[in-house]
Amino acid sequence: MEWWQLLIVFFGSMVGLMLTGLPVAFVFLLINLVGAILVWGFLPGLNLLTLSMRSSVSNFALLPIPMFVLLGEVLFHSGIGFAVIEVIDKWLGRLPGRLGLLAVASGTLFSTLSGSSIGTTAMLGTVLVPDMERRGYSKAMSIGPVIGSGGLAMIIPPSGIAVLLAAVAEVSIGKLLIAGIVPGILIAIFYAAYIVIRCRLQPDIAPAYEVAPVPLADKLRDTVIHVLPLGVIMFLVLGVIFLGLATPTEAAASGALGAFALVACYGRLTWSVVYKSIMGTVHVTVMVLTIILTATTFAQILAFSGAARGLMSFTMSFNVEPMMIALLFQAVLLFLGMFVGIVPMILITAPVFFPLVDALGLNTIWFGLLTLINLEMAQSTPPFGTLLFVMKGIAPKGTQLEDIYKAALPFLACDLTVLLLVMVFPDLALWLPAIMR
């Protein structure tokens, strides 16, 4: 078969099976099975498929995934985050849209501790949205900041999705994690600026209310007790990677151990917390490793069949600037984000896009960061963004999906602005990885 015919068969089968409602991992497993038999023959295909699957998950570099998940699960189930929200609230004073800013500040901080955007959104939504509604905040200003800041966990390390993307795309896990710091913080700044500007122009969407003054000594004391210890966890994860003191795997393990120690110091390390954290970690890890197993094998079949090589030659035959190809790939990801979940997006695009980007001479870490921003946007893009449905489940009674869609759009515009900035100024993503030791 010609390379383009193979691509049509592979991706056509993929879309057809996904439409049946079959889990993504099983879709790719079936495609891999049929593809291996078509490309290598029956018995050799089954043998090579088995060996490929085994080698794809018996990789030491994948250990950050369960460790990052465990870190986030421990902090989430112990309830440490709720005390942190109260401390940040005390520092904000009477700024316009202060509860929206509280959501952004809290979401950014939690993103440096947990790679779970769903968990962050659920926690912020449960704590802040009812209070916002009670104080007269509009839907746009109560729901939007929570959805936007919850998604930052996918960009700011430790991000399990970043590790998954790096593993499937075969790029440096450590560099992709560090590359997310500056763009992630920049997105948070855009969110905060939007909230302040809009609340000054339309004060009625976030009515001001009397805030009891808190003595500076109390603020400092609470910050030292509840916030500064989290800085130790951040250093154990990010600092040791950046300084070259540990690999991402070692950093993830030290971060998870530090989280257990911190929770124990607060007296919240109960058997219930340990059990829920471990079970949540096992559930997510098995799902992610199954995805990596099937995605890696799919990429190998594409390469061996000649389909990937044919697509690469076809793409490079056009007299088009490499940056235009990268822009086209981002447009494809933006379109897919409206209808496809983040994991299928990775599995469908990474095995095809990243080899082409590398062949065009573009930086794969830079492109990986652009992809992460796109994946973050996909989680809050109507009509099927995951975080939209998470918010629907925890929003006050009477909240419609239409309200949530409208609230998410301005924050998606902020994401898109940063995406374009990173495309035009690649150093926003590449500066920190370049100075890593």
C-alpha positions in Angstrom: 0.0 0.0 0.0 1.1 3.6 -0.6 2.0 5.7 2.4 -1.0 7.9 2.1 -3.3 4.9 1.9 -1.8 3.5 5.1 -2.4 6.8 6.8 -6.0 6.9 5.7 -6.5 3.3 6.9 -4.8 4.0 10.3 -6.5 7.4 11.1 -9.8 6.4 9.5 -10.0 3.3 11.7 -9.0 5.4 14.7 -11.8 7.9 14.2 -14.3 5.2 13.6 -13.5 3.2 16.7 -13.5 6.4 18.9 -17.0 7.2 17.7 -18.1 3.9 19.0 -17.2 5.0 22.5 -14.4 2.6 23.0 -11.7 3.8 25.4 -8.8 5.5 23.6 -6.2 3.1 24.9 -8.2 0.1 23.5 -8.7 1.9 20.2 -4.9 2.2 19.7 -4.3 -1.3 20.9 -6.6 -2.7 18.2 -5.1 -0.5 15.5 -1.6 -1.6 16.7 -2.6 -5.2 16.5 -4.0 -5.0 13.0 -1.2 -2.7 11.9 1.5 -5.0 13.2 0.0 -8.0 11.3 -0.4 -5.9 8.1 3.2 -4.6 8.3 5.2 -7.5 9.7 2.9 -10.6 9.2 0.9 -12.6 11.7 3.4 -14.3 14.1 6.3 -11.9 13.6 3.9 -9.0 14.0 2.5 -10.4 17.3 6.0 -11.0 18.5 7.4 -7.6 17.6 4.2 -5.9 19.0 4.7 -7.6 22.4 8.4 -6.7 22.5 7.6 -3.1 21.5 4.9 -2.8 24.2 7.2 -4.2 26.9 10.1 -1.9 26.0 7.9 1.2 25.8 6.8 1.0 29.5 9.9 -0.5 31.0 11.6 2.9 30.8 13.0 4.4 33.9 12.3 7.9 32.5 8.6 7.3 32.9 8.8 7.1 36.7 8.0 10.9 37.2 4.4 10.2 36.1 3.3 8.2 39.2 5.5 10.3 41.5 4.0 13.6 40.3 0.5 12.1 40.5 1.2 10.9 44.1 2.5 14.3 45.1 -0.6 16.0 43.9 -2.9 13.3 45.4 -1.4 13.6 48.9 -1.6 17.4 48.9 -5.2 17.3 47.6 -6.6 14.7 50.0 -4.9 16.2 53.0 -6.7 19.5 52.5 -3.5 21.6 52.8 -4.7 23.7 49.9 -7.6 25.2 51.7 -5.4 26.9 54.3 -3.2 28.3 51.5 -6.3 29.9 49.9 -7.1 31.6 53.2 -3.6 33.0 53.5 -3.5 34.4 49.9 -7.0 35.9 50.5 -5.6 37.9 53.4 -2.9 39.5 51.3 -5.2 40.7 48.4 -6.9 43.5 50.3 -9.5 45.4 48.3 -8.3 44.9 44.7 -11.0 44.9 42.0 -12.3 41.4 41.4 -10.3 40.2 44.4 -11.9 36.7 44.5 -11.1 36.2 40.8 -7.5 37.2 41.5 -7.6 34.8 44.5 -8.6 32.0 42.1 -5.7 32.9 39.7 -3.1 33.2 42.5 -4.2 30.0 44.2 -4.4 28.1 40.9 -0.9 29.2 39.9 0.5 28.2 43.3 -1.2 24.8 43.2 0.0 24.2 39.7 3.6 24.2 41.0 2.6 21.5 43.4 0.1 19.3 41.6 -0.1 18.3 37.9 -3.9 17.7 38.1 -5.9 20.5 36.4 -9.1 18.6 37.2 -8.2 18.4 40.9 -7.2 22.1 41.1 -10.4 23.2 39.3 -12.6 21.1 41.5 -10.9 22.4 44.7 -11.0 26.1 43.7 -14.6 25.8 42.3 -15.8 24.1 45.5 -14.2 26.8 47.8 -14.5 30.0 45.8 -17.4 29.9 43.4 -20.2 29.7 46.0 -18.7 32.7 47.9 -18.4 34.6 44.6 -22.0 34.0 43.8 -23.1 35.0 47.3 -21.2 38.3 47.0 -22.9 39.2 43.7 -20.2 38.2 41.2 -21.4 37.5 37.7 -21.1 34.1 36.2 -18.3 35.3 33.9 -16.2 36.5 36.9 -16.9 33.7 39.2 -16.6 30.7 36.9 -14.1 32.0 34.3 -11.0 32.6 36.6 -11.4 29.1 38.2 -11.5 27.3 34.8 -8.6 29.3 33.5 -6.3 29.0 36.5 -7.2 25.3 37.0 -5.8 24.5 33.5 -2.4 26.0 34.4 -1.5 22.7 36.1 -0.9 21.3 32.6 1.8 23.9 31.8 3.5 24.8 35.0 5.6 21.9 36.3 5.2 19.3 37.8 2.8 18.4 34.9 2.0 14.8 34.3 0.7 15.7 30.8 4.1 17.3 30.0 5.8 14.0 31.0 3.3 12.0 28.9 3.8 14.3 25.9 7.6 14.2 26.2 7.6 10.4 26.4 5.4 10.0 23.3 7.2 12.7 21.4 10.6 11.4 22.6 11.9 14.8 23.8 13.7 15.7 27.0 11.3 15.5 29.9 13.3 17.8 32.2 13.6 20.5 29.5 9.9 20.4 28.6 9.0 20.7 32.3 11.2 23.7 32.9 10.1 25.3 29.6 6.5 25.6 31.0 7.5 28.0 33.9 7.7 31.3 32.1 4.7 30.9 29.7 2.6 29.5 32.6 3.4 32.5 34.8 2.8 34.8 31.8 -0.7 33.3 31.3 -1.5 33.9 34.9 -0.4 37.5 34.6 -2.7 37.9 31.6 -5.6 36.4 33.5 -5.0 38.8 36.5 -4.7 41.8 34.2 -7.9 40.9 32.4 -9.8 40.5 35.7 -8.5 43.9 37.1 -9.2 45.8 33.9 -12.7 44.4 33.3 -13.7 44.9 36.9 -12.6 48.5 36.8 -14.6 49.0 33.6 -17.6 47.0 34.8 -17.6 47.2 38.7 -21.1 45.6 38.8 -19.8 42.1 37.7 -17.6 41.9 40.8 -19.1 44.1 43.5 -16.6 45.4 46.1 -17.3 44.3 49.7 -15.9 45.2 53.1 -12.7 43.3 53.9 -11.7 43.0 57.6 -8.2 44.4 58.0 -5.6 41.8 59.0 -2.5 42.8 60.9 0.8 42.4 59.0 2.1 40.2 61.7 -0.7 37.8 61.3 -0.3 37.7 57.5 3.5 37.0 57.9 2.9 34.3 60.5 0.3 32.5 58.4 2.5 32.8 55.3 5.4 31.2 57.2 3.3 28.4 58.6 1.1 27.6 55.5 2.8 28.9 52.4 6.6 28.9 52.8 6.8 25.1 53.5 5.3 24.5 50.1 8.3 26.3 48.7 10.4 23.4 49.9 8.2 21.0 47.8 8.7 23.3 44.8 12.5 23.3 45.2 12.5 19.5 45.6 10.7 19.2 42.2 11.8 22.2 40.1 15.0 23.5 41.8 16.9 20.2 41.8 16.1 19.7 38.1 17.1 23.2 37.1 20.3 23.1 39.1 21.2 19.7 37.7 21.2 18.1 41.1 18.7 15.4 40.1 17.0 13.9 37.1 13.2 14.4 36.6 12.7 10.9 38.0 14.7 11.7 41.2 13.1 15.1 41.5 9.6 13.6 41.3 10.4 11.0 44.0 11.9 13.6 46.3 8.9 15.9 45.8 6.5 13.0 46.7 8.5 12.1 49.8 8.6 15.8 50.7 4.8 16.0 50.4 4.3 13.1 52.7 6.7 14.6 55.2 5.0 18.0 55.0 1.5 16.5 55.5 2.8 14.5 58.5 4.2 17.7 60.0 0.7 19.3 59.8 -0.7 16.2 61.5 -2.9 15.3 58.5 -1.2 12.1 57.3 -4.0 9.7 58.2 -4.6 6.2 56.8 -7.5 7.6 54.9 -5.3 10.2 53.1 -2.6 7.5 52.4 -5.2 5.1 51.0 -7.0 7.6 48.8 -3.7 9.0 47.5 -2.2 5.6 46.6 -5.4 4.4 44.9 -5.8 7.6 43.0 -2.1 7.3 41.9 -2.5 3.6 40.8 -5.7 4.5 38.8 -4.1 7.4 36.9 -0.7 5.7 36.4 -2.2 2.5 34.9 -4.2 4.7 32.5 -1.2 6.8 31.5 1.2 3.9 31.0 -1.4 2.1 28.9 -1.6 5.2 26.7 2.2 5.4 26.4 2.4 1.8 25.6 -0.1 2.0 22.7 1.1 5.4 21.4 4.8 4.4 21.3 3.9 1.2 19.4 1.7 3.1 17.0 4.6 5.5 16.2 6.9 2.6 15.5 4.4 1.0 13.2 4.0 4.3 11.3 7.7 4.6 11.0 8.3 1.0 9.9 5.4 1.0 7.4 6.9 4.1 5.6 3.8 6.2 6.3 5.6 8.6 8.5 8.5 8.9 6.1 6.2 9.5 3.2 4.3 12.2 5.0 7.6 13.9 6.0 8.8 13.9 2.4 5.4 15.2 1.2 5.4 18.0 3.7 9.0 19.1 3.0 8.3 19.1 -0.8 6.3 22.3 -0.4 8.2 25.5 -0.7 6.9 26.9 2.6 8.7 28.4 5.6 9.0 25.9 8.5 7.3 28.4 10.8 4.2 28.3 8.6 4.1 24.5 8.9 4.4 24.9 12.7 1.5 27.5 12.6 -0.6 25.0 10.6 0.1 22.3 13.2 -1.1 24.7 15.9 -4.3 25.4 14.0 -4.9 21.7 13.7 -4.5 21.3 17.4 -6.8 24.2 18.1 -9.4 22.6 16.0 -9.0 19.2 17.5 -9.3 20.8 21.0 -12.9 21.6 20.4 -13.9 18.0 19.9 -11.2 15.7 21.1 -9.8 15.0 24.6 -6.2 15.9 25.4 -5.0 12.3 25.5 -6.3 11.4 22.0 -4.8 14.7 20.8 -1.4 13.6 22.0 -1.8 10.1 20.6 -3.1 11.3 17.2 -0.7 14.2 16.6 2.6 13.7 18.5 3.9 10.6 16.5 3.3 12.6 13.3 4.0 16.2 14.2 7.2 16.0 16.2 9.3 14.1 13.6 8.2 16.6 11.0 9.1 19.5 13.3 12.5 18.0 13.9 13.1 17.4 10.2 12.2 21.1 9.5 14.9 22.2 11.9 12.6 23.7 14.5 13.2 23.2 18.2 11.1 20.3 19.5 11.1 21.7 23.1 9.6 24.9 21.8 7.0 23.1 19.8 6.3 20.8 22.7 5.5 23.8 24.9 3.2 25.2 22.2 1.5 21.9 22.2 1.1 22.0 26.0 -0.6 25.4 25.8 -2.9 24.0 23.1 -3.7 21.0 25.3 -4.5 23.4 28.2 -6.8 25.3 26.0 -8.5 22.1 24.8 -9.6 21.4 28.4 -11.7 24.5 28.5 -12.7 24.9 24.9 -16.4 24.5 24.1 -18.2 22.2 23.5 -16.4 19.2 25.0 -13.6 20.7 27.3 -13.1 18.5 30.4 -12.9 21.4 32.8 -16.2 22.8 31.5 -18.0 19.6 32.7 -16.0 19.5 36.0 -17.3 23.1 36.6 -20.8 22.1 35.7 -20.7 19.4 38.3 -19.7 21.7 41.1 -21.2 25.0 40.0 -24.2 26.5 42.0 -27.6 25.3 41.1 -29.1 26.9 38.0 -25.7 27.3 36.2 -26.1 26.4 32.6 -23.4 25.0 30.3 -23.9 28.1 28.2 -22.9 30.3 31.2 -19.7 28.2 31.6 -18.9 28.4 27.9 -19.2 32.2 27.9 -17.1 32.5 31.1 -14.3 30.5 29.6 -13.9 32.4 26.4 -12.0 35.5 27.6 -9.5 33.3 29.4 -9.0 31.2 26.2 -8.2 34.5 24.5 -5.5 35.1 27.1 -4.1 31.6 26.4 -4.2 32.2 22.6 -2.3 35.5 23.1 0.5 33.8 25.0 0.6 31.0 22.5 1.2 33.5 19.7 3.8 35.3 21.9 5.7 32.1 22.4 5.6 31.4 18.6 7.0 34.9 17.9 9.4 34.9 20.8 10.6 31.3 21.3 13.0 32.4 24.1 10.0 32.7 26.4 10.0 28.9 26.4 13.6 28.2 25.7 15.4 30.6 28.0 15.2 28.6 31.2 16.0 25.2 29.5 19.0 26.8 27.9 20.6 27.7 31.2 19.8 24.4 33.0 22.8 22.6 34.3 
